[in-house]
Amino acid sequence: MGALKRVERVGKRLLIKLLTSVVNTPSMTTDQVLAQLPRRILVIRQHNQMGDMLLAVPAFRAVKESIPGARVGVLTARINRDVLLNNPYVDHVITYNVRNPIGWLSLIHKMRRNRYDLVIILHTVSFSFTSAALGLLSGARIRIGSTSRPFGNSLSNSFYHLELPLPSSVELQGMNEAEHNLYPLAAVGIRTEDLAPLLVPTVENRAWAESFLADHARPGAFKVVVHPGAGKTQNIWSPQRFAEVVNLLAQKLPINVFVIEGPRDRYPVATFCGLIEPPHSVLRGRQIGEVAAVAQESDLVVCNDTGVMHVSCASGATTLAVFGPTDPMRWAPRCSNLHVVRAGDGNLQRLAATTVFDQALSLLRSGVARQ
């Protein structure tokens, strides 16, 4: 650990001690919170995992459905800003991208000028002191959020007017992450039956995708989008296997291949492109909304268990995802357009290309009528 990082951690611990010693938030009951009739609401989820953000979309939907007339803002990391733009359940997005004191002052100003009635700190797998502090700095009249007690501290008691429950380890077994996000909100009557994610490309995103596909897609051929990379190494099925699937498909059907390359995907994409036989084009460095728009116009997206899977599913594209060690019952989005192939023992290297090919071919042939 570098010296700067150590100083940062020490400073954060001191700040936590200082704030918890001076912050004394009075407790409120659920009825007292609801009696305030909150309409201007900020949800804080500043973490930078794209998949986790899309799994939280049902929670935003629940706020809109359960509180008539609510105006919902979301504070999120810069990487997730485009994921939420144009979403009907999010009225505005505030980007968390603080690098210096001026950035903090600007962020606080953006939050406070909205005069929020209620701030919801939405976390499930860990407690974020930064999120709790942002809730305090937002100036919202009421602060609620998931309890921090399962994570070994009582900070949420100091910062929130109302601590929301989290499921026990027994309850969490078999619970999808979308349900996990909704669990604490149910305590204040915020619910939805729709667990599907949603990502809505803008008009500009769709126009770019239409132009791109018009220039690169052969008429009459199936449009197959492939993402052979992943942010987590353990979630990467080998690019050689992906290439085998595509080459087998090309022997059965005319296909165009569109390859998505993210910041960490240079090696798997280069390997994959060097092995495939059908024509292909690479989407490199494109906005998330543009990638989603291309996925929407495709016949099939084949990918690893990664952020692109969540983007593809949320856009409504027919998606075939390869899962290894991660349990899809727990972490896959809940939507009918997702199809999963999982390595039986969680070891991706033992998953045969023919298994994925069979599923991909079946999905493409079932959609022939749409051609």
C-alpha positions, 0 to 999 in steps of 0.5 A, a space after each residue: 500500500 502506498 503512502 498516499 493511500 495510507 494517509 487517505 485511510 487514516 484521514 477517512 477513519 478520523 473523519 468517521 470518528 469526528 462525524 459520528 461524534 457530532 451527528 445525532 440524527 433523531 429516530 423516526 418511525 415508518 409512519 412518521 416518514 410516510 406522513 411527511 409525503 416526500 416527493 423530491 427524492 434522491 437515491 444514493 448509489 455511487 458505486 461503479 459496478 455497471 451490472 449492480 446499477 442495472 440490478 438496482 433499476 427495479 428499486 427506482 421503478 418501485 419508488 416511482 410506482 409507490 410514491 405518486 408524483 415522486 421526482 427521483 434523482 440518482 447520485 452515481 459514479 461517472 461510469 454509470 451515468 449513461 446507464 441511467 440517462 433516458 430511464 423513465 424511473 430516473 428524473 435526473 442524474 448527479 455524477 459522483 466524480 470528486 477529486 478535490 475540495 472544489 469538486 466536493 463543493 460543486 457536488 454539495 451545491 448540486 444536491 442541495 439546490 434540489 431541496 430533497 425531501 428524502 434521501 435513500 442510501 441504497 446498499 446491499 453487500 457492504 456499508 459505505 461511509 461515503 454514501 452515508 456522508 453524502 446523504 447528510 451533506 445532501 440537506 434532505 429533510 429525511 435520511 433513510 438507508 439499509 442498516 450497517 449492523 450486518 457489516 459490523 458497525 452502528 454508523 447507520 444509527 447515527 446518520 439515518 432517521 430510519 434504518 431499513 432492514 436487510 435480509 438474513 443470510 438464510 433469507 438471502 439464499 436464493 434471493 436475486 440481487 434485484 430482490 435484495 435491493 428491494 428488500 429494505 424499501 419494502 419496510 416503507 411501503 416501496 414495492 414493485 412486482 417487476 424485477 426486470 432492468 431497463 436501459 433506454 438508448 437516446 434518439 441519438 444513440 439509436 440514430 448512430 446504431 442505425 447508421 453503423 449497422 447500415 454501413 457494416 451489416 450485410 443484408 439478409 444475414 443475422 446480426 450477432 453481437 459478441 463480447 468475449 471479455 469481462 471485468 473479472 478474470 474468473 468470468 472470462 470464457 476463453 476467446 478461442 471458445 467464443 470464436 469456435 461458436 461463431 465459426 460453427 454458426 457461420 457454417 449453418 447461417 449467414 451472420 454478421 459479427 459485431 464485437 464489443 471491446 471495453 477498456 480491459 478487453 484488448 487481448 480477448 477481442 484481438 484473439 477472438 477477431 484473429 480466429 473467426 471466419 465471418 465478416 466482423 466489425 469492432 465497437 471500440 470506445 463507444 458510449 453505453 447507450 450506443 452499445 445498447 442500441 446496437 444490441 437492440 437491433 441485433 438478433 443475438 448477443 453472446 457474452 460472458 457474465 459481465 456488465 455488457 450482459 446487463 446492458 444487453 438484457 436491459 435494452 431488451 436484446 435476446 442475450 445468451 450469457 456464459 456463466 462460470 463461478 457466479 450463480 445466475 440465480 443470485 446475480 443474473 438480471 430477471 428478464 425473459 430475454 436472457 438465456 444462460 449456459 453455465 459450466 456445470 462445476 463452475 469451471 469455465 474452461 470445462 465448458 464445451 463450445 458446442 454446448 453454447 453453439 447449440 443454444 445460440 443456433 436454436 435462438 437464432 433459428 427461432 427468430 427466423 420469422 423476424 428476418 
